Amino acid sequence: MGSAAAIELDAELTIAQVETWHQRLALDELDPSGVMIDASKLDRVDAAGLQLLVAFKATCKVKGVSVAVFNVPKPIQELIRVAGLSEALS
């Protein structure tokens, strides 16, 4: 089993980037041993971006692929908490 694939998010994950990221996150290209999503550069996210991440994690779970989102900046962590998505994105 290989090491988890690493994905680095850009500064923005908004409705304008969702289609691009949806294509990048296509499951047929992912390492079945897991995915690590580095959010350290992320400074702007909207509901569409959060929805994409939640849907991606849910789909991966069904496929047996683990996903970890790490290095989430404090303001984005607060947004996730206020949106009630802490558990879904933990």
Contact map, one row per residue, 1 for C-alpha under 8 A:
111000000000000000000000000000001000000000000000000000000000000000000000000000000000000000
111100000000000000000000000000101000000000000000000000000000000000000000000000000000000000
111110000000000000000000000000001100000000000000000000000000000000000000000000000000000000
011111000000000000000000000000111111000000000000000000000000000000000000000000000000000000
001111100000000000000000000001101111000000000000000000000000000000000000000000000000000000
000111110000000000000000000000000011110000000000000000000000000000000000000000000000000000
000011111000000000000000000000000011110000000000000000000000000000000000000000000000000000
000001111100000000000000000000000000111110000000000000000000000000000000000000000000000000
000000111111100000000000000000000000111111000000000000000000000000000000000000000000000000
000000011111100000000000000000000000001011000000000000000000000000000000000000000000000000
000000001111100000000000000000000000000011110000000000000000000000000000000000000000000000
000000001111110010000000000000000000000001111000000000000000000000000000000000000000000000
000000001111111111000000000000000000000001011100110000000000000000000000000000000000000000
000000000001111111000000000000000000000000011111100000000000000000000000000000000000000000
000000000000111111100000000000000000000000000111100000000000000000000000000000000000000000
000000000000111111100000000000000000000000000000000000000000000000000000000000000000000000
000000000001111111111000000000000000000000000000100000000000000000000000000000000000000000
000000000000111111111100000000000000000000000001100100000000000000000000000000000000000000
000000000000001111111110000000000000000000000000000000000000000000000000000000000000000000
000000000000000011111111000000000000000000000000000000000000000000000000000000000000000000
000000000000000011111111100000000000000000000000000000000000000000000000000000000000000000
000000000000000001111111110000000000000000000000000100000000000000000000000000000000000000
000000000000000000111111110000000000000000000000000000000000000000000000000000000000000000
000000000000000000011111110000000000000000000000000000000000000000000000000000000000000000
000000000000000000001111111011000000000000000000000000010000000000000000000000000000000000
000000000000000000000111111111000000000000000000000000000000000000000000000000000000000000
000000000000000000000000111111000000000000000000000000000001000000000000000000000000000000
000000000000000000000000011111000000000000000000000000000000000000000000000000000000000000
000000000000000000000000111111100000000000000000000000000000000000000000000000000000000000
000010000000000000000000111111110110000000000000000000000000000000000000000000000000000000
010110000000000000000000000011111110000000000000000000000000000010000000000000000000000000
000100000000000000000000000001111100000000000000000000000000000110000000000000000000000000
111110000000000000000000000000111110000000000000000000000000000011000000000000000000000000
001110000000000000000000000001111111000000000000000000000000000011100000000000000000000000
000111100000000000000000000001101111100000000000000000000000000011110000000000000000000000
000111100000000000000000000000000111110000000000000000000000000000111100000000000000000000
000001111000000000000000000000000011111000000000000000000000000000111100000000000000000000
000001111000000000000000000000000001111110000000000000000000000000001111000000000000000000
000000011100000000000000000000000000111111000000000000000000000000001111100000000000000000
000000011000000000000000000000000000011111000000000000000000000000000111100000000000000000
000000011110000000000000000000000000011111100000000000000000000000000000100000000000000000
000000001111100000000000000000000000001111111000000000000000000000000001100100000000000000
000000000011000000000000000000000000000011111000000000000000000000000000101100000000000000
000000000011110000000000000000000000000001111100000000000000000000000000000100000000000000
000000000001110000000000000000000000000001111111110000000000000000000000000100000000000000
000000000000111000000000000000000000000000011111110000000000000000000000000000000000000000
000000000000011000000000000000000000000000001111111000000000000000000000000000000000000000
000000000000011001000000000000000000000000001111111100000000000000000000000000000000000000
000000000000111011000000000000000000000000001111111110000000000000000000000000000000000000
000000000000100000000000000000000000000000001111111111000000000000000000000000010000000000
000000000000000000000000000000000000000000000011111111100000000000000000000000000000000000
000000000000000001000100000000000000000000000001111111110000000000000000000000000000000000
000000000000000000000000000000000000000000000000111111111000000000000000000000000000000010
000000000000000000000000000000000000000000000000011111111100000000000000000000000000000110
000000000000000000000000000000000000000000000000001111111110000000000000000000000000000000
000000000000000000000000100000000000000000000000000111111111000000000000000000000000000000
000000000000000000000000000000000000000000000000000011111111100001100000000000000000000110
000000000000000000000000000000000000000000000000000001111111110000000000000000000000000000
000000000000000000000000000000000000000000000000000000111111111000000000000000000000000000
000000000000000000000000001000000000000000000000000000011111111111100000000000000000000000
000000000000000000000000000000000000000000000000000000001111111111100000000000000000000000
000000000000000000000000000000000000000000000000000000000111111110000000000000000000000000
000000000000000000000000000000000000000000000000000000000011111110000000000000000000000000
000000000000000000000000000000010000000000000000000000000001111111000000000000000000000000
000000000000000000000000000000111110000000000000000000000001111111100000000000000000000000
000000000000000000000000000000001110000000000000000000001001100111110000000000000000000000
000000000000000000000000000000000111100000000000000000001001100011111000000000000000000000
000000000000000000000000000000000011100000000000000000000000000001111100000000000000000001
000000000000000000000000000000000001111000000000000000000000000000111111000000000000000011
000000000000000000000000000000000001111100000000000000000000000000011111000000000000000000
000000000000000000000000000000000000011100000000000000000000000000001111100000000000000000
000000000000000000000000000000000000011101000000000000000000000000001111110110000000000000
000000000000000000000000000000000000001111100000000000000000000000000011111110000000000000
000000000000000000000000000000000000000000000000000000000000000000000001111111000000000000
000000000000000000000000000000000000000000100000000000000000000000000000111111100000000000
000000000000000000000000000000000000000001111000000000000000000000000001111111110000000000
000000000000000000000000000000000000000000000000000000000000000000000001111111111000010000
000000000000000000000000000000000000000000000000000000000000000000000000011111111100000000
000000000000000000000000000000000000000000000000000000000000000000000000001111111110000000
000000000000000000000000000000000000000000000000010000000000000000000000000111111111110010
000000000000000000000000000000000000000000000000000000000000000000000000000011111111110000
000000000000000000000000000000000000000000000000000000000000000000000000000001111111100000
000000000000000000000000000000000000000000000000000000000000000000000000000000111111110000
000000000000000000000000000000000000000000000000000000000000000000000000000000011111111000
000000000000000000000000000000000000000000000000000000000000000000000000000000011111111110
000000000000000000000000000000000000000000000000000000000000000000000000000010011011111111
000000000000000000000000000000000000000000000000000000000000000000000000000000000001111111
000000000000000000000000000000000000000000000000000001001000000000000000000000000000111111
000000000000000000000000000000000000000000000000000011001000000000001000000000010000111111
000000000000000000000000000000000000000000000000000000000000000000011000000000000000011111
